Amino acid sequence: MHVATTDIPSKLKVPGVIVRQLPDFGAASAILAAEHLSLAAGTDIAPLLHGLPNDACQSEHWGYVLSGTALVTYTDGASERCSTGHVFYWPAGHSVRIEENAEIVMFSPATAHGDVLNHIGAQLAAMA
């Protein structure tokens, strides 16, 4: 089974950000969603996470940075940079700021990350 990135439905789309999520991709889809993110430099999701526990993303993610650089900050104060070619695991309790235009492929718990993306969508709608 395969799918072109452009055929994955957009879960969130605003200037400089496209988050595509495919929650029904194969046998593991009841658990994991396949995701493709296009994120412009300067994108910072921290303000959009306000209202979630610890004002942080409540989903874990496994992924690969196709291009660009993301700074990930954790609720314990630790941070790390993930750049082109890095494979990563981000546990729940984090925020992300994009330092260099990024293309990222992730696999995330479908329900948990869907809830976070819905929260972000509601925050964006309230700002409009």
ChimeraX attribute file (.defattr): number of C-alpha atoms within 10 A of each C-alpha:
attribute: neighborCount
match mode: 1-to-1
recipient: residues
	/A:1	4
	/A:2	6
	/A:3	9
	/A:4	6
	/A:5	14
	/A:6	9
	/A:7	9
	/A:8	16
	/A:9	15
	/A:10	15
	/A:11	15
	/A:12	16
	/A:13	12
	/A:14	10
	/A:15	8
	/A:16	12
	/A:17	16
	/A:18	18
	/A:19	19
	/A:20	22
	/A:21	25
	/A:22	21
	/A:23	22
	/A:24	14
	/A:25	15
	/A:26	13
	/A:27	8
	/A:28	13
	/A:29	16
	/A:30	13
	/A:31	14
	/A:32	23
	/A:33	24
	/A:34	22
	/A:35	23
	/A:36	23
	/A:37	20
	/A:38	18
	/A:39	25
	/A:40	19
	/A:41	16
	/A:42	13
	/A:43	18
	/A:44	17
	/A:45	16
	/A:46	16
	/A:47	13
	/A:48	21
	/A:49	21
	/A:50	15
	/A:51	12
	/A:52	14
	/A:53	10
	/A:54	12
	/A:55	16
	/A:56	23
	/A:57	29
	/A:58	19
	/A:59	19
	/A:60	17
	/A:61	20
	/A:62	16
	/A:63	18
	/A:64	20
	/A:65	20
	/A:66	18
	/A:67	17
	/A:68	20
	/A:69	23
	/A:70	27
	/A:71	16
	/A:72	16
	/A:73	19
	/A:74	17
	/A:75	14
	/A:76	8
	/A:77	7
	/A:78	9
	/A:79	14
	/A:80	12
	/A:81	14
	/A:82	19
	/A:83	21
	/A:84	16
	/A:85	13
	/A:86	15
	/A:87	15
	/A:88	14
	/A:89	13
	/A:90	18
	/A:91	13
	/A:92	16
	/A:93	18
	/A:94	24
	/A:95	23
	/A:96	19
	/A:97	19
	/A:98	20
	/A:99	19
	/A:100	18
	/A:101	17
	/A:102	21
	/A:103	20
	/A:104	23
	/A:105	19
	/A:106	20
	/A:107	22
	/A:108	22
	/A:109	19
	/A:110	21
	/A:111	15
	/A:112	17
	/A:113	21
	/A:114	17
	/A:115	14
	/A:116	18
	/A:117	19
	/A:118	13
	/A:119	18
	/A:120	22
	/A:121	17
	/A:122	12
	/A:123	16
	/A:124	14
	/A:125	9
	/A:126	8
	/A:127	8
	/A:128	5
